[in-house]
Amino acid sequence: MSKPKVFVTRIIPDRGLHTIIQNTDATVWQDELPPPREVLLQHARDCDGLVTLLTDKIDAELMDAAPRLKVVANYAVGFDNIDVKAATARGIWATNTPGVLTETTADLAFTLLMACARRIAEGRDYAKAGKWRTWGPMLLMGQDIHGATLGIAGMGRIGYAMAQRGKGFGMTILYHDAIRNEKAENDLGATFVSMDELLARSDFLSLHVPLTPETRHLINAESLKRMKPNAVLVNTARGPVVDTMALYEALKAGRIFAAGLDVTDPEPLPADHPLYTLDNCLIVPHIASASFETRSRMAEMAAENLLAGLAGRMPPNCLNPEAKPRL
């Protein structure tokens, strides 16, 4: 009996990839960059399953071109690259890898917060450039973290984990979300406030919202004007949650103190983008989940989701359990 045919759109850690290769007839895209659209369409045509990344657009056109497709296993928590409604209508299970990267992402978010507050990248560059001649009482002064106010936009799993870290530093925790999080309020003393109050009171504002029409450009020119001049903005959510050029203007003018970005709009951010010219903007290349253990566990989960779907079983992390699977 022939093995199900699968296309894996990027090399993923061995703990998941080996399982996929052993149990399927898998083609693995070897390039660092995602497969071009026409290549993805070509491979999908005779596939039973796909393992995809956020950079791979899985829409109705692709699904209609892939009559055998049973399951799309996204190697990510997010799934805005997949038209889940279209998948459901066509009897295709869509999956993701939730929960596994919560703590690791919060680690990175708090790392960016601390690095921006204490101007770590600037200090490194200052020393490497040979400018460090003596200890100076005015040199590279930053913002205190202990006792400051941490604002969290989006008190889901990652927002809660971020709040835990802030609580450990004696920070006051404020948050805004469409849904109240009583656990955060009871366990961490977090206070629910309006978005306007969150902007006005936060010394550090960390973004943990999904990308939706309502959250696109949640941080824009007007919201940046409401923030404190000493405020630090951290974004590990999605790039378009922040209006990039509005952030550039605010940082350049000193309307906020600094920003730490793991995600950008566009992504990747071109090397000649003006944000890179600012010392008070720290940008890293979407590495929030980039620990060996987390990325490996994500690969395992993607493999588990894929193989379950190929076997006709509902995947453990199914986004559309109401889908009636293709026979």
Sine and cosine of phi, psi and omega as CSV:
sin_phi,cos_phi,sin_psi,cos_psi,sin_omega,cos_omega
0.00,0.00,0.76,-0.65,-0.06,-1.00
-0.96,0.29,0.50,-0.86,0.01,-1.00
-0.98,0.19,0.48,-0.88,0.06,-1.00
-0.90,0.44,0.56,-0.83,-0.05,-1.00
-1.00,-0.04,0.74,-0.68,-0.11,-0.99
-0.70,-0.71,0.59,-0.81,0.14,-0.99
-0.89,-0.46,0.82,-0.58,0.03,-1.00
-0.96,-0.29,0.88,-0.48,-0.21,-0.98
-0.99,0.17,-0.02,1.00,0.09,-1.00
-0.30,-0.95,0.37,-0.93,0.10,-0.99
-0.94,0.34,0.81,-0.59,0.03,-1.00
-0.89,-0.45,0.22,-0.98,-0.05,-1.00
-0.83,0.56,0.51,-0.86,-0.14,-0.99
-0.85,0.53,-0.55,0.83,-0.08,-1.00
-0.86,0.50,-0.45,0.89,0.09,-1.00
-0.98,-0.19,-0.63,0.78,-0.09,-1.00
-0.90,0.43,-0.66,0.75,0.01,-1.00
-0.88,0.48,-0.64,0.76,0.02,-1.00
-0.88,0.47,-0.67,0.74,0.01,-1.00
-0.90,0.43,-0.73,0.68,-0.04,-1.00
-0.90,0.44,-0.61,0.79,-0.02,-1.00
-0.94,0.35,-0.48,0.88,-0.15,-0.99
-0.95,-0.32,-0.06,1.00,-0.02,-1.00
-0.64,-0.77,0.20,-0.98,0.19,-0.98
-1.00,-0.01,1.00,0.02,-0.19,-0.98
-0.98,-0.20,0.69,-0.73,0.22,-0.98
-0.94,-0.34,0.80,-0.60,-0.06,-1.00
-0.92,-0.40,0.84,-0.54,0.04,-1.00
-0.93,0.37,0.82,-0.58,-0.17,-0.99
-1.00,-0.06,-0.26,0.96,-0.09,-1.00
-0.97,0.26,0.45,-0.89,0.08,-1.00
-0.92,0.39,-0.59,0.81,0.01,-1.00
-0.99,0.11,0.45,-0.89,-0.01,-1.00
-0.90,0.43,0.43,-0.90,0.05,-1.00
-0.89,0.46,0.66,-0.75,0.08,-1.00
-0.86,0.52,0.37,-0.93,-0.07,-1.00
-0.81,0.59,-0.72,0.70,-0.06,-1.00
-0.92,0.40,-0.52,0.86,0.05,-1.00
-0.94,0.33,-0.68,0.73,0.03,-1.00
-0.87,0.49,-0.70,0.72,0.03,-1.00
-0.89,0.46,-0.66,0.75,-0.02,-1.00
-0.89,0.46,-0.72,0.70,-0.03,-1.00
-0.94,0.33,-0.55,0.83,-0.06,-1.00
-0.94,0.34,-0.40,0.92,-0.15,-0.99
-0.83,0.56,-0.62,0.78,-0.03,-1.00
-0.88,-0.47,0.46,0.89,-0.02,-1.00
-0.99,-0.12,0.56,-0.83,0.15,-0.99
-1.00,-0.02,-0.41,0.91,-0.01,-1.00
-0.51,-0.86,0.45,-0.90,0.06,-1.00
-0.79,-0.62,0.63,-0.77,0.21,-0.98
-0.92,-0.38,0.89,-0.46,-0.21,-0.98
-0.82,-0.57,0.25,-0.97,0.11,-0.99
-0.89,-0.46,0.13,-0.99,-0.01,-1.00
-0.87,0.48,-0.37,0.93,-0.02,-1.00
-0.99,0.16,-0.10,0.99,-0.04,-1.00
-0.98,-0.20,0.89,-0.45,-0.04,-1.00
-0.99,0.13,0.92,-0.39,0.00,-1.00
-0.95,-0.32,1.00,-0.06,-0.12,-0.99
-0.89,-0.46,-0.08,-1.00,-0.04,-1.00
-0.87,0.49,-0.62,0.79,0.01,-1.00
-0.85,0.52,-0.72,0.69,-0.01,-1.00
-0.92,0.40,-0.69,0.73,-0.02,-1.00
-0.89,0.45,-0.62,0.78,0.02,-1.00
-0.93,0.36,-0.43,0.90,0.03,-1.00
-0.99,0.10,-0.08,1.00,-0.08,-1.00
-0.81,-0.59,0.97,0.23,-0.12,-0.99
-0.91,0.41,-0.31,0.95,-0.01,-1.00
-1.00,-0.06,-0.11,0.99,-0.15,-0.99
-0.90,0.43,0.80,-0.60,-0.01,-1.00
-0.93,-0.36,-0.53,0.85,-0.13,-0.99
-0.49,-0.87,0.65,-0.76,0.13,-0.99
-0.89,-0.46,0.91,-0.41,-0.02,-1.00
-0.98,-0.20,0.97,-0.23,-0.03,-1.00
-0.99,0.13,0.79,-0.61,0.05,-1.00
-1.00,0.06,0.95,0.31,-0.06,-1.00
-0.03,-1.00,0.36,-0.93,0.18,-0.98
-0.97,0.23,-0.69,0.72,0.02,-1.00
-0.94,0.35,0.34,-0.94,0.01,-1.00
-0.51,-0.86,0.47,0.89,0.01,-1.00
-0.95,0.32,-0.10,1.00,0.11,-0.99
-0.99,0.13,-0.20,0.98,-0.04,-1.00
-0.95,-0.32,0.75,-0.66,0.14,-0.99
-0.99,0.13,1.00,-0.01,-0.11,-0.99
-0.91,0.42,-0.61,0.79,0.01,-1.00
-0.88,0.47,-0.68,0.73,0.03,-1.00
-0.91,0.41,-0.60,0.80,0.03,-1.00
-0.90,0.43,-0.68,0.73,0.01,-1.00
-0.88,0.48,-0.69,0.72,-0.02,-1.00
-0.89,0.45,-0.42,0.91,-0.06,-1.00
-0.97,-0.24,0.12,0.99,0.03,-1.00
0.95,0.31,0.54,0.84,0.00,-1.00
-0.93,-0.38,0.80,-0.60,0.07,-1.00
-0.98,0.21,0.72,-0.70,0.11,-0.99
-0.92,-0.39,0.66,-0.75,-0.08,-1.00
-0.69,-0.73,0.27,-0.96,0.08,-1.00
-0.62,-0.78,-0.17,-0.99,-0.04,-1.00
-0.81,-0.59,0.95,0.33,-0.12,-0.99
-0.98,0.22,0.37,-0.93,0.17,-0.99
0.99,0.14,-0.64,0.77,-0.16,-0.99
-0.90,0.43,-0.49,0.87,-0.07,-1.00
-0.97,-0.25,0.22,0.98,-0.04,-1.00
-0.83,0.55,-0.84,0.54,-0.09,-1.00
-0.93,0.38,-0.63,0.78,-0.02,-1.00
-0.91,0.41,-0.64,0.76,0.04,-1.00
-0.92,0.40,-0.66,0.75,0.05,-1.00
-0.89,0.45,-0.60,0.80,0.09,-1.00
-0.84,0.55,-0.73,0.68,-0.04,-1.00
-0.93,0.38,-0.65,0.76,0.02,-1.00
-0.87,0.50,-0.69,0.73,0.00,-1.00
-0.95,0.31,-0.50,0.87,0.10,-0.99
-0.88,0.47,-0.72,0.70,0.03,-1.00
-0.89,0.46,-0.66,0.75,0.03,-1.00
-0.84,0.55,-0.76,0.65,-0.04,-1.00
-0.93,0.37,-0.67,0.75,-0.03,-1.00
-0.89,0.45,-0.65,0.76,0.02,-1.00
-0.94,0.33,-0.68,0.73,-0.03,-1.00
-0.87,0.50,-0.67,0.74,-0.08,-1.00
-0.98,-0.21,0.17,0.98,0.16,-0.99
0.84,0.54,0.72,0.70,-0.10,-1.00
-0.90,0.44,-0.73,0.68,-0.02,-1.00
-0.90,0.45,-0.64,0.77,0.04,-1.00
-0.89,0.45,-0.66,0.75,0.02,-1.00
-0.90,0.45,-0.67,0.74,0.05,-1.00
-0.87,0.49,-0.74,0.67,-0.02,-1.00
-0.90,0.43,-0.61,0.79,0.01,-1.00
-0.88,0.48,-0.72,0.70,-0.01,-1.00
-0.93,0.37,-0.68,0.73,-0.03,-1.00
-0.90,0.43,-0.51,0.86,-0.02,-1.00
-0.98,0.18,0.01,1.00,0.02,-1.00
0.98,0.21,0.31,0.95,-0.02,-1.00
-1.00,0.06,-0.20,0.98,-0.06,-1.00
-0.98,0.19,0.98,-0.18,-0.07,-1.00
-0.95,-0.32,-0.46,0.89,-0.01,-1.00
-0.25,-0.97,0.19,-0.98,0.14,-0.99
-0.96,0.29,0.73,-0.68,-0.05,-1.00
-0.80,-0.60,0.75,-0.67,-0.05,-1.00
-0.91,0.42,-0.31,0.95,-0.01,-1.00
-0.94,-0.34,0.11,0.99,-0.15,-0.99
-0.98,0.22,0.83,-0.55,0.17,-0.99
0.75,0.66,0.74,0.67,0.04,-1.00
-0.95,0.30,0.67,-0.74,-0.03,-1.00
-0.83,-0.55,-0.41,-0.91,-0.06,-1.00
-0.95,-0.32,0.64,-0.77,0.12,-0.99
-0.94,0.34,0.59,-0.81,0.05,-1.00
-0.99,-0.16,-0.72,0.69,0.00,-1.00
-0.87,0.50,0.73,-0.68,0.04,-1.00
0.98,0.20,-0.05,1.00,0.00,-1.00
-0.99,0.15,0.08,-1.00,0.00,-1.00
-0.98,-0.21,0.85,-0.52,0.04,-1.00
-0.98,-0.20,0.87,-0.50,0.07,-1.00
-0.98,-0.20,0.71,-0.71,-0.03,-1.00
-0.84,-0.55,0.86,-0.51,0.09,-1.00
-0.99,-0.12,0.96,-0.26,-0.05,-1.00
0.98,-0.22,1.00,-0.01,-0.06,-1.00
-0.99,-0.14,0.86,0.51,0.15,-0.99
-1.00,-0.01,-0.46,-0.89,-0.05,-1.00
-0.86,0.51,-0.75,0.66,-0.06,-1.00
-0.95,0.30,-0.64,0.77,0.06,-1.00
-0.86,0.51,-0.66,0.75,0.03,-1.00
-0.89,0.45,-0.70,0.71,0.01,-1.00
-0.89,0.45,-0.58,0.81,0.07,-1.00
-0.91,0.41,-0.66,0.75,0.02,-1.00
-0.89,0.46,-0.61,0.79,0.06,-1.00
-0.86,0.51,-0.67,0.75,0.01,-1.00
-0.92,0.39,-0.68,0.74,0.05,-1.00
-0.89,0.45,-0.62,0.78,0.03,-1.00
-0.87,0.49,-0.60,0.80,0.03,-1.00
-0.90,0.43,-0.37,0.93,0.05,-1.00
-0.99,-0.14,0.22,0.98,0.03,-1.00
0.94,0.34,0.44,0.90,-0.03,-1.00
-1.00,0.10,0.48,-0.88,0.18,-0.98
-0.99,0.14,0.77,-0.64,-0.09,-1.00
-0.96,-0.28,0.87,-0.49,0.14,-0.99
-0.91,-0.41,0.47,-0.88,0.07,-1.00
-0.47,-0.88,0.37,-0.93,0.15,-0.99
-0.71,-0.70,0.66,-0.75,0.03,-1.00
-0.39,-0.92,0.33,-0.94,0.07,-1.00
-0.92,0.40,-0.41,0.91,-0.02,-1.00
-0.81,-0.58,0.74,-0.67,0.05,-1.00
-0.90,0.44,0.61,-0.79,0.04,-1.00
-0.93,-0.37,1.00,-0.07,-0.06,-1.00
-0.92,0.39,-0.51,0.86,0.03,-1.00
-0.89,0.46,-0.69,0.72,0.03,-1.00
-0.91,0.42,-0.60,0.80,0.01,-1.00
-0.93,0.36,-0.69,0.72,-0.06,-1.00
-0.97,0.25,-0.68,0.73,-0.10,-1.00
-0.99,0.12,-0.57,0.82,-0.15,-0.99
-0.90,-0.44,-0.05,1.00,-0.03,-1.00
0.94,0.34,0.37,0.93,0.01,-1.00
-0.93,0.37,0.59,-0.81,-0.02,-1.00
-0.92,-0.38,0.81,-0.59,0.05,-1.00
-0.98,0.21,0.77,-0.64,0.01,-1.00
-0.68,-0.73,0.23,-0.97,0.09,-1.00
-0.94,0.34,0.30,-0.96,0.03,-1.00
-0.89,0.45,-0.61,0.79,0.03,-1.00
-0.88,0.47,-0.67,0.74,0.01,-1.00
-0.93,0.36,-0.60,0.80,0.04,-1.00
-0.87,0.50,-0.71,0.70,0.02,-1.00
-0.88,0.47,-0.68,0.73,-0.11,-0.99
-0.96,0.29,-0.53,0.85,-0.15,-0.99
-0.98,-0.18,-0.29,0.96,-0.14,-0.99
-0.98,0.21,0.75,-0.66,0.21,-0.98
-0.99,0.16,-0.52,0.85,0.08,-1.00
-0.75,-0.66,0.77,-0.64,0.01,-1.00
-0.87,-0.50,0.90,-0.44,-0.04,-1.00
-0.93,-0.37,0.76,-0.64,-0.11,-0.99
-0.99,-0.15,0.81,-0.59,-0.01,-1.00
-0.64,-0.77,0.65,0.76,-0.02,-1.00
-0.98,-0.21,0.47,-0.88,0.14,-0.99
-0.95,0.30,0.34,-0.94,0.07,-1.00
-1.00,0.08,0.91,-0.41,0.04,-1.00
-0.71,-0.71,0.17,-0.99,0.09,-1.00
-0.83,0.56,-0.52,0.85,-0.02,-1.00
-0.97,0.25,-0.50,0.87,-0.05,-1.00
-0.99,-0.13,-0.14,0.99,0.06,-1.00
-0.88,0.48,0.80,-0.60,-0.06,-1.00
0.83,0.55,0.60,0.80,0.15,-0.99
-0.82,0.57,-0.63,0.78,0.10,-1.00
-0.98,-0.18,0.95,-0.31,-0.06,-1.00
-0.74,-0.68,-0.17,-0.99,-0.06,-1.00
-0.86,0.52,-0.66,0.75,-0.03,-1.00
-0.94,0.35,-0.69,0.72,-0.01,-1.00
-0.93,0.37,-0.56,0.83,0.04,-1.00
-0.91,0.42,-0.54,0.84,0.04,-1.00
-0.92,0.40,-0.43,0.90,-0.02,-1.00
-0.99,0.14,-0.22,0.97,-0.06,-1.00
-0.99,0.14,0.37,-0.93,0.02,-1.00
-0.93,0.36,0.50,-0.87,0.06,-1.00
-0.92,0.40,-0.34,0.94,0.04,-1.00
-1.00,-0.08,0.12,0.99,-0.14,-0.99
-0.97,0.24,0.52,-0.86,0.10,-1.00
-0.89,-0.45,0.77,-0.63,0.03,-1.00
-0.98,-0.22,0.74,-0.68,0.04,-1.00
-0.83,-0.55,0.77,-0.64,0.04,-1.00
-0.80,-0.60,0.94,-0.33,0.15,-0.99
-0.88,-0.48,0.31,0.95,-0.07,-1.00
-1.00,-0.04,-1.00,-0.06,0.07,-1.00
-0.66,-0.75,0.61,-0.79,-0.07,-1.00
-0.81,0.58,-0.74,0.67,-0.07,-1.00
-0.93,0.37,-0.07,1.00,0.13,-0.99
-0.90,0.44,-0.39,0.92,0.00,-1.00
-0.91,-0.41,0.72,-0.69,0.15,-0.99
-0.97,0.25,0.96,-0.29,-0.17,-0.99
-0.85,0.52,-0.74,0.67,-0.06,-1.00
-0.95,0.32,-0.54,0.84,0.09,-1.00
-0.90,0.44,-0.64,0.77,0.05,-1.00
-0.90,0.43,-0.68,0.73,0.03,-1.00
-0.84,0.55,-0.75,0.67,-0.02,-1.00
-0.89,0.46,-0.65,0.76,-0.01,-1.00
-0.92,0.39,-0.66,0.75,0.02,-1.00
-0.93,0.38,-0.67,0.74,-0.02,-1.00
-0.90,0.44,-0.62,0.79,-0.02,-1.00
-0.99,0.11,-0.11,0.99,-0.02,-1.00
0.97,0.26,0.38,0.92,0.02,-1.00
-0.96,0.28,-0.43,0.90,0.25,-0.97
-0.78,-0.62,0.29,-0.96,-0.14,-0.99
-0.97,0.25,-0.72,0.70,-0.09,-1.00
-0.25,-0.97,0.18,-0.98,0.09,-1.00
-0.59,-0.80,0.61,-0.79,0.11,-0.99
-0.86,-0.51,0.85,-0.52,-0.13,-0.99
-0.84,-0.54,0.83,-0.56,0.17,-0.98
-0.99,-0.13,-0.34,0.94,0.01,-1.00
-0.77,-0.63,0.50,-0.86,-0.08,-1.00
-0.64,-0.77,0.19,-0.98,0.09,-1.00
-0.70,-0.72,0.94,-0.33,0.05,1.00
-0.97,0.24,0.18,-0.98,0.04,-1.00
-0.73,-0.68,0.83,-0.56,0.03,1.00
-0.95,0.31,0.42,-0.91,0.03,-1.00
-0.97,0.23,0.80,-0.60,-0.02,-1.00
-0.83,0.55,0.56,-0.83,-0.08,-1.00
-0.88,0.47,-0.38,0.93,0.00,-1.00
-0.99,-0.11,0.23,0.97,-0.02,-1.00
-0.93,0.36,0.64,-0.77,-0.06,-1.00
-0.89,0.46,-0.39,0.92,0.04,-1.00
-0.85,0.53,-0.54,0.84,-0.02,-1.00
-0.93,0.36,-0.26,0.97,-0.01,-1.00
-0.99,0.13,-0.14,0.99,-0.10,-1.00
-0.99,-0.11,0.80,-0.61,0.04,-1.00
-0.93,0.38,-0.41,0.91,-0.06,-1.00
-1.00,-0.09,0.38,0.92,0.10,-0.99
-0.78,-0.63,0.90,-0.44,0.00,-1.00
-0.97,-0.25,0.88,-0.47,-0.07,-1.00
-0.87,-0.49,0.79,-0.62,0.10,-0.99
-0.84,-0.54,0.41,-0.91,-0.22,-0.98
-1.00,0.05,0.91,0.42,0.10,-0.99
0.80,0.59,0.87,0.48,-0.09,-1.00
-0.89,-0.45,0.34,0.94,-0.09,-1.00
-0.84,0.53,-0.58,0.81,-0.02,-1.00
-0.99,-0.13,0.17,0.99,-0.19,-0.98
-0.99,0.11,0.89,0.45,0.27,-0.96
-0.91,-0.41,0.44,-0.90,-0.05,-1.00
-0.84,0.55,-0.72,0.69,-0.08,-1.00
-0.93,0.37,-0.69,0.72,-0.05,-1.00
-0.92,0.40,-0.74,0.67,-0.01,-1.00
-0.90,0.44,-0.58,0.82,0.03,-1.00
-0.93,0.37,-0.65,0.76,0.03,-1.00
-0.92,0.40,-0.59,0.80,0.09,-1.00
-0.86,0.51,-0.66,0.75,0.02,-1.00
-0.90,0.43,-0.67,0.75,0.05,-1.00
-0.87,0.49,-0.70,0.71,-0.02,-1.00
-0.91,0.41,-0.65,0.76,0.04,-1.00
-0.88,0.47,-0.66,0.76,0.03,-1.00
-0.91,0.42,-0.69,0.73,0.02,-1.00
-0.88,0.48,-0.70,0.72,0.03,-1.00
-0.88,0.47,-0.71,0.70,-0.03,-1.00
-0.87,0.48,-0.79,0.61,-0.10,-0.99
-0.92,0.40,-0.58,0.81,0.06,-1.00
-0.89,0.46,-0.73,0.68,-0.01,-1.00
-0.89,0.45,-0.64,0.77,0.02,-1.00
-0.91,0.42,-0.51,0.86,-0.01,-1.00
-1.00,0.10,0.02,1.00,0.01,-1.00
1.00,0.09,0.18,0.98,0.05,-1.00
-0.98,-0.19,0.57,-0.82,0.04,-1.00
-0.88,0.47,0.81,-0.59,-0.01,-1.00
-0.88,0.47,0.49,-0.87,-0.04,-1.00
-0.90,0.44,-0.42,0.91,-0.01,-1.00
-0.84,-0.54,0.86,0.52,-0.10,-1.00
-0.99,0.10,0.76,-0.65,0.02,-1.00
-1.00,0.09,-0.35,0.94,-0.06,-1.00
-0.69,-0.72,0.92,0.39,-0.02,-1.00
-0.88,0.48,-0.28,0.96,0.01,-1.00
-0.97,0.23,-0.18,0.98,0.00,-1.00
-0.91,0.42,0.70,-0.71,0.06,-1.00
-1.00,-0.05,0.94,-0.34,-0.17,-0.98
-0.87,0.49,0.55,-0.83,0.09,-1.00
-0.91,0.41,0.60,-0.80,0.04,-1.00
-0.99,0.16,0.00,0.00,0.00,0.00
